């Protein structure tokens, strides 16, 4: 039952926002009493924390799966972006904005895990892209990872673009394009254009 609660709550939090969803909403959606929820979670904050941990684990597992599928480095980057696009497809506003504002401790823990995962993944992707001749061999890898990290996370920490999650996802694709154009070889640019054409058709 605990896993069922966590999964349903996570789904609702991502769609409707961490602040907007109440314990009443979750119990109603699951068809259980609020008393049952409180048997597993003493308060909403502990359920938010458990849901975020599960969401992170799920993202990590999906990224590992994509990495095992023999995509080239640029295809891989777009396949991973597609996870987030899918995850937020029904969301009206940015769930991360609500998490940061109303559950700052959980947000900080989640970001700590996301940062480690992001840096490890990006470092692997850069090495792979260089080996495949898609990224230039002369790039300073740790610096490029830091640049890309600062752009992605700085953008999500900023309220400059409001809370419209669909707009935020579009901008994240623009940041990815900007990142790849900065490091790609001629061969890499051809692959980038191919990937951009695919996403523009969808």
Secondary structure, DSSP 4 states (H G I P E B T S, - for coil): -HHHHHHHHHHHHHHH-TTT--HHHHHHHHT--HHHHHHH-SSHHHHHHHHHHHHHHHHHHHHHHHHTTT--HHHHHHHHHHHHHHHTTT-SS-HHHHHHHH-HHHHHHHHHHHHHHHHHHHHHHHHHHHHTTSB-TTS-HHHHHHHHHHHHHHHHH--TTTT-HHHHHHHHHHHHHHHHHHHB-HHHHHHHHHHHHHHHH-
